[in-house]
C-alpha cells in the first residue's frame, strides 16, 4: 500500500528541516525526504558558520522576518544541547555612501535597530583585525553573529522526531504529480508516497521539480576559505564581529575563528559560475584560492596566513536576489521556498514557520508579498 501523509517535505536541509519541525510541532503527520545525509555538504546549508544580522542592506522589509527568526532560533536552542546562535555583533562596511552601508543604515532607521556608525580608524581601534582603507565607514549592530548550520539542522530534525515526524535520508525524489483528490503523489528511488500537501525546499535542485523556477532559481558555485591568522587573538569571536564588506573587487563576507582552524571568508558570487548541481567542480582550485587570498592580503593582512581549508557550496540566485516563497499557481496544494541567493540560511527558522502556514492554511501572517513567484 502507498503510504499517506498530511504533508511531504521535499529536501531536508536548512529550510526543509525547519519546515518539518514546524509542521510536526502542529501535530501534522509529516514526511521529510532527503537525497543525501542529514546534514550534508552537497548543497547550501553547511560550512560550519553562517552569518546572522539584523541590519539588512538588501531591503528593510527583511528586518521583521529576521526579528522573528531570532526569536525562533532562541526557542529552538533552548530545546537543544548545543549553542546555535553566537552573538559577535555584525559589521557592514564600505566606502562612505556605498550602497551596502547606506542600505544598512536605512534598515536600522526604519526599524529602530540599535547600531553605531564607525570610521575606518575607529573600527580598527575597537577591533584591530579590521584594517580597512581610510574613507571607509562601518555600521556596527550588536545583535548580529553567526549560526552553526549543521547543528541547526540537527536541532530541527531532532525536534521533528520528538514530535512524531518521519524523515528519510538517502532517498532521492524522482518526480511528483498532483492527484485527482487535490493531493500529491511523490515517487522516490525507494517507493511511492501520497499526501494532502507538498512543500518543496530542494535548494539548488528546486528548479528540477518546479518548472516555473527553471530560469529563476539558478545554481552558482561558491567557494569559502579558512586562513590561519598571523595574529590569532584578533580573530576570536569576542574580538572580531561577522562582516559584509563592499570593495572595488566585489562584496565579501567573513567570520571569526570557530569550530575549525582559520579565519573564514568568501566573495559573493565567487567567480560567477552558473552550474548544474548534479555535475560541477566540487573540489576548490588554486584559482579559487588565489582570488580569495588576494583579498585577504589587502584587507585583512593579520588574518592572511597559511590556508587551512577550502570548501565549495551552492548559491541559488534569483534575478533580483530576493527569495521565492509561494504556492504554485496551478497547484495550490504545493508550496515552494527557493532562490535564497546566498543570504538565506539565517531565515531558515522563520521560513519553516511560513512553509507550515502555507501548507496548512494556504496563507501566512508574515509579509511575503515581495517573494511571490509571479513577480517575474
Secondary structure, DSSP 8 states (H G I E B T S, - for coil): --EEEEEEEE--SHHHHHHHHHHHHTT--EEEE-SS-SS-SSSSS-SS-EEE-S--TT-TTHHHHHHHHHHHHHHHHTTSSS--EEE--EEEEEETT-HHHHHHHHHHHHHT---EEEEHHHHHHH-TT----TTEEEEEETT-EEE-HHHHHHHHHHHHHHTT-EEE-S--EEEEEE-TTS-EEEEESS-EEEEEEEEE--GGGGGGT-GGGTTTSEEEEEEEEEE--SSGGGGSTTT--EEEEEETTEEEEEE---SSSSEEEEETTTT-EE-BTTBS--S--HHHHHHHHHHHHHH-GGG--SEEEEEEEEEEE-TTS--EEEEETTEEEEEEEE--TT--GGGHHHHHHHHHHHHHHS--SS--GGG-GGG-
